[in-house]
Amino acid sequence: MFNTVLDNGLSVMAVSLCTLASILCGLIIAYLYKTCENPTKGFTVTLALLPAIVQLVIFMVNGNLGVGVAVAGSFSLVRFRSLPGKASDILIIFLAMAIGLSTGMGYIYLASIATLVLSLVYLLLAKTSLLDGDNKYRNIRITIPEDIDYTDIFEDIFKNYTTKMELESVKTINLGTMYQLTYNASLKDANKEKEMLDQIRVRNGNLPVISSRCVTIQTEL
């Protein structure tokens, strides 16, 4: 079942089957990602065609998997040189590459089954709360005037509203007239986030305060 269709070389029939499998698998992957995320049309088109392109690269290097992976990997990472990608973007790119490698080696049945199984698993994980993270972690950026001592200025507020807090970085902004403090914090109650931010705004003179999702917390109060 998982034998390669290229046992007899690059015949017209074998190449046609591999190309058709690459395009169909690419369309499935692109439609899946469009359903689960909100990518641009250009990105979904890229996903749809990437398996066929990787397959072509493998054909051009005469089935040399090592050379093919190196070349295709270099091409696929061009997008991320200038545009930061989400983890899901990188995941789906490598999935499309893996399918292209499989069809490029002639394993069209393996590529088809892998596409269907991994797509269903991705859809399940994306549409359910099975692997949802804790929504209490926050990255908080606070702007304060340069004449305020930032050392313990918000400590009492964080003690009231967070279970963990860490001052991650301090930098000057606005030509050195202000500081921007970046904290990692874990909220006691996510519903009281606005109340905490309002108290911070009173303390920092109503300068900008930004709260966003954070991944890890290390230091405990």
C-alpha positions in Angstrom: 0.0 0.0 0.0 2.8 2.4 0.8 5.0 1.4 -2.1 6.3 4.2 -4.3 4.8 4.7 -7.7 8.2 5.7 -9.1 9.7 2.2 -9.1 10.0 2.4 -12.9 11.3 6.0 -13.0 9.6 9.3 -13.9 7.0 8.1 -16.4 4.3 10.5 -17.5 1.7 8.5 -15.6 3.7 8.4 -12.4 4.5 12.1 -12.5 0.8 12.9 -13.3 -0.4 10.9 -10.3 2.1 12.5 -7.9 1.3 16.0 -9.1 -2.4 15.4 -8.8 -2.0 14.0 -5.3 0.2 17.0 -4.3 -2.4 19.5 -5.6 -5.3 17.7 -3.9 -3.5 17.4 -0.6 -2.4 21.0 -0.8 -6.0 22.2 -1.4 -7.1 20.1 1.6 -4.4 21.7 3.8 -5.2 25.2 2.5 -8.9 24.8 3.1 -8.3 23.4 6.6 -6.1 26.3 7.6 -8.6 28.8 6.1 -11.3 27.2 8.2 -9.3 27.2 11.5 -7.4 30.4 11.2 -7.7 33.7 9.3 -4.9 33.7 6.8 -4.5 36.0 3.7 -5.4 34.6 0.3 -1.8 34.7 -0.7 -0.9 32.4 2.2 -3.7 29.9 1.4 -2.6 29.9 -2.2 0.9 29.2 -1.1 -0.2 26.3 1.0 -2.2 24.8 -1.9 0.7 24.9 -4.3 3.6 24.2 -1.9 3.4 20.4 -1.9 3.5 20.4 -5.7 6.5 22.7 -5.7 8.4 20.7 -3.2 7.6 17.6 -5.2 9.0 19.3 -8.3 12.2 20.1 -6.4 12.6 16.4 -5.4 12.1 15.4 -9.0 14.7 17.9 -10.2 17.3 16.4 -7.8 16.6 12.9 -9.0 15.1 11.7 -5.8 18.1 12.7 -3.6 16.1 13.3 -0.4 18.9 15.1 1.4 19.5 17.7 -1.4 15.7 18.1 -1.9 15.0 18.8 1.8 17.8 21.4 1.9 16.6 23.2 -1.2 12.9 23.1 -0.4 13.6 24.1 3.2 15.4 27.1 2.1 12.6 28.2 -0.2 9.9 27.6 2.4 11.6 29.8 5.1 11.9 32.8 2.8 8.5 34.1 4.0 9.7 34.1 7.7 12.8 36.2 7.0 10.8 39.5 6.9 7.4 38.6 8.3 7.1 37.0 11.8 4.9 33.9 11.6 2.6 32.4 14.2 3.4 28.9 15.4 0.5 27.6 13.4 1.9 29.2 10.3 5.1 27.4 10.7 3.4 24.1 11.5 1.2 24.2 8.4 4.2 25.1 6.2 6.1 22.1 7.4 3.0 19.9 6.9 2.7 21.0 3.3 6.4 20.4 2.8 6.2 16.9 4.3 3.4 16.1 1.9 5.4 17.4 -1.0 8.4 15.3 0.1 6.1 12.2 0.2 4.6 12.7 -3.2 8.0 13.6 -4.6 9.3 10.2 -3.5 6.2 8.6 -5.0 4.4 7.7 -1.8 1.1 9.1 -2.8 -1.0 6.8 -0.6 1.1 7.7 2.4 0.7 11.4 1.6 -3.0 11.2 1.1 -3.6 9.3 4.4 -1.2 11.6 6.3 -3.0 14.7 5.0 -6.5 13.4 6.0 -5.4 12.1 9.4 -3.3 15.2 10.4 -6.0 17.5 9.0 -8.6 15.9 11.2 -6.4 16.0 14.3 -5.5 19.7 13.6 -9.2 20.5 13.2 -10.1 18.7 16.4 -7.4 20.6 18.4 -8.2 23.9 16.8 -12.0 23.8 17.3 -12.0 22.4 20.8 -10.7 23.5 24.2 -8.7 20.3 24.7 -5.3 22.1 24.6 -6.4 25.6 25.6 -3.9 27.5 27.7 -4.5 29.4 30.9 -6.1 32.7 30.1 -4.8 34.4 33.2 -1.2 35.0 32.0 -0.5 38.5 30.8 2.3 40.6 29.4 1.7 44.1 30.7 3.5 47.2 29.3 3.3 50.4 31.4 4.5 53.8 30.4 5.7 56.1 33.2 7.4 59.6 33.3 11.1 59.5 33.7 11.0 61.3 37.1 9.1 58.4 38.8 11.0 55.6 40.6 9.6 52.5 39.0 11.2 50.0 41.4 8.2 49.3 43.6 5.6 51.7 42.2 3.1 49.1 41.2 4.0 46.3 43.6 0.9 46.8 45.9 -1.4 46.7 42.8 0.1 43.5 41.5 -0.1 41.9 45.0 -3.8 42.6 45.0 -4.6 41.3 41.5 -1.9 38.8 40.6 -0.5 35.6 42.0 2.9 35.9 40.1 4.7 38.9 38.7 8.1 39.5 37.1 9.6 42.7 35.8 10.9 41.5 32.4 12.4 44.7 31.0 12.8 48.5 31.3 13.5 50.8 28.4 13.5 54.5 27.7 11.1 55.8 25.1 10.1 59.2 23.6 13.7 60.5 23.5 14.3 59.4 27.1 11.4 61.4 28.6 9.6 58.2 29.6 10.1 54.6 30.7 8.3 51.6 29.4 8.1 48.8 31.9 7.3 45.2 30.8 5.9 42.8 33.3 4.9 39.1 33.1 2.0 38.5 35.4 -0.6 35.8 36.3 -4.0 37.3 37.3 -5.9 36.0 40.3 -9.1 36.8 38.5 -9.2 37.5 34.7 -12.5 39.4 35.2 -10.8 42.0 37.3 -8.2 42.9 34.7 -9.9 46.2 33.8 -10.0 47.1 37.5 -6.3 46.5 37.8 -5.5 48.5 34.7 -7.6 51.4 35.9 -5.6 51.5 39.2 -2.3 51.4 37.2 -3.5 54.3 35.0 -4.2 56.4 38.1 -0.7 55.6 39.3 1.1 56.4 36.0 -0.8 59.6 35.1 -3.1 57.9 32.6 -0.2 57.2 30.2 -0.5 54.1 27.9 -1.0 50.7 29.5 -1.0 47.6 27.3 -2.1 44.1 28.5 -1.7 41.1 26.2 -1.5 37.3 26.5 1.7 35.9 27.9 3.2 32.4 27.7 5.2 31.8 30.9 5.5 33.1 34.4 8.6 32.4 36.5 8.7 34.6 39.6 6.3 34.4 42.5 5.4 37.3 44.8 
